[in-house]
Amino acid sequence: MRRAQTLKSCEKAFRTPTLVRMRAVVQRVRRAKVTVNSQISGEIGPGLLVLLGVGGSDQEADADYLSEKVIGLRIFEDEQGKMNLSVADVGGGVLVVSQFTLYGDARKGRRPSFDDAARPEKARALYEYFVERVRAAGLRCETGRFQEMMDVELVNEGPVTILLDSGKGF
């Protein structure tokens, strides 16, 4: 009987909606480029490619946290080969690409649900705010084009890929 109650509690916990937070996939790159309609929208040499997803409950505080985390993330190697330097330390650029599909929930069925992603108006405002925060830190920041079909090319160095979210879930 106790086991059945525990299982029911666990099932309920997984069904309870969680607070959705801003997400980023950060990749250390040798170079990255975004093309829209055969035209380059943004391009960097060494630096960070940031795929940014905005959730429905996100606020500017989430963008503040995530932008500071990205700016200070020490994932570039120092002279001893230890990941100890930030993108600013190495004089790198940042390419930020909006990607609502980071909120794709494929736990049920085979077609992802994007219900947790922010509506386009809100997502655009927070995406642009994030970009401005990166630029305000003195970093060169290029972008893709919001709500456009984009081709993203990159050479991932390492490879090094880090997942971040403003709720500190991972």
C-alpha positions in Angstrom: 0.0 0.0 0.0 2.8 2.4 0.9 4.6 1.7 -2.4 1.4 2.6 -4.4 1.1 5.9 -2.5 4.7 6.7 -3.2 4.3 6.0 -6.9 1.2 8.2 -7.1 3.1 11.0 -5.4 5.9 10.7 -7.9 3.5 10.7 -10.8 1.7 13.8 -9.5 5.1 15.6 -9.1 5.9 14.9 -12.8 2.5 16.1 -13.9 2.7 19.3 -11.9 3.8 22.2 -14.2 7.2 23.6 -13.4 8.2 27.2 -13.6 9.8 27.7 -17.0 13.0 29.6 -17.2 15.2 31.1 -19.9 17.4 28.5 -21.5 20.7 28.7 -23.4 22.9 26.3 -25.2 26.4 27.8 -25.2 29.0 26.5 -27.6 32.7 27.5 -27.7 33.4 28.0 -31.4 36.3 28.7 -33.7 33.8 30.5 -35.9 30.0 30.7 -36.4 27.7 32.3 -38.9 24.0 32.8 -39.4 22.5 33.2 -42.8 19.0 34.3 -43.7 17.8 34.2 -47.3 21.4 33.7 -48.5 22.6 36.8 -46.6 24.9 36.8 -43.6 23.0 38.1 -40.6 25.7 37.6 -38.0 29.2 36.2 -38.0 32.0 35.8 -35.5 35.5 34.2 -35.3 36.5 32.6 -32.0 33.9 33.0 -29.3 30.6 31.8 -28.2 27.5 30.7 -30.1 24.5 31.1 -27.8 21.2 29.5 -28.7 18.7 31.3 -26.5 15.2 30.2 -25.6 12.7 32.4 -23.8 10.0 30.8 -21.6 6.5 32.2 -20.9 7.3 33.2 -17.4 10.7 34.8 -18.0 11.4 38.4 -16.9 14.3 40.8 -17.4 15.9 39.3 -14.3 16.2 35.9 -16.1 18.0 37.7 -19.0 20.2 39.5 -16.5 21.3 36.3 -14.8 21.9 34.4 -18.0 23.8 37.2 -19.8 26.1 37.6 -16.8 26.6 33.8 -16.7 27.4 33.7 -20.4 29.8 36.7 -20.2 31.7 35.3 -17.3 31.6 31.6 -18.3 35.2 30.4 -18.1 35.4 27.8 -20.8 38.4 29.0 -22.8 41.8 27.4 -22.1 44.6 29.3 -20.4 48.3 28.8 -21.0 48.2 25.6 -18.9 45.4 24.2 -21.0 42.9 24.6 -18.1 39.4 26.0 -18.9 39.9 29.2 -16.9 39.2 32.2 -19.3 36.0 33.9 -20.3 35.1 35.1 -23.8 36.1 38.6 -22.8 39.5 37.4 -21.6 40.3 35.9 -25.0 38.8 38.8 -27.0 36.1 36.7 -28.5 32.8 37.5 -30.0 29.3 36.3 -29.2 26.7 35.2 -31.7 23.2 35.0 -30.2 20.4 33.1 -32.0 16.8 33.0 -30.8 15.6 29.4 -30.6 12.2 28.7 -29.3 12.6 25.0 -30.0 14.7 24.8 -26.8 11.2 24.6 -25.2 10.1 21.6 -27.3 8.5 19.1 -24.9 8.5 15.6 -26.5 7.6 13.6 -23.4 4.2 12.8 -24.8 3.8 11.5 -28.4 6.3 12.3 -31.2 5.4 15.9 -32.0 7.0 18.4 -29.6 4.8 20.8 -27.7 6.0 24.4 -27.5 3.5 25.5 -24.9 6.2 26.6 -22.5 7.9 29.0 -25.0 7.1 32.7 -24.6 4.8 34.4 -27.1 6.8 36.1 -29.9 6.3 39.6 -28.7 7.6 38.8 -25.2 10.4 36.5 -26.5 11.6 39.2 -28.9 11.8 41.8 -26.2 13.7 39.6 -23.8 16.0 38.3 -26.6 16.9 41.9 -27.6 17.4 42.8 -23.9 19.8 39.8 -23.5 21.7 41.0 -26.6 22.0 44.5 -25.2 23.3 43.2 -21.9 26.0 41.4 -23.7 26.9 44.4 -25.7 26.8 46.6 -22.6 29.6 44.4 -21.2 31.8 45.6 -24.1 31.6 42.4 -26.1 31.1 42.2 -29.8 27.7 40.6 -30.2 26.2 39.5 -33.5 22.7 38.1 -33.9 20.5 36.0 -36.1 17.1 37.4 -37.1 14.2 36.8 -34.8 11.4 34.7 -36.2 13.2 33.9 -39.4 14.3 30.7 -40.9 18.1 30.7 -40.4 21.0 28.5 -41.4 23.5 28.3 -38.5 27.0 27.2 -39.3 29.6 26.6 -36.6 32.9 24.9 -35.8 32.6 23.8 -32.2 36.0 24.0 -30.5 36.6 21.1 -28.2 33.8 20.3 -28.5 32.6 22.4 -25.6 28.8 22.8 -25.1 27.2 24.0 -21.9 23.6 24.1 -21.0 22.3 27.0 -18.8 19.0 28.1 -17.5 18.0 31.0 -15.3 16.3 28.7 -12.9 19.6 26.9 -12.2 18.0 23.5 -13.1 21.1 22.5 -15.0 
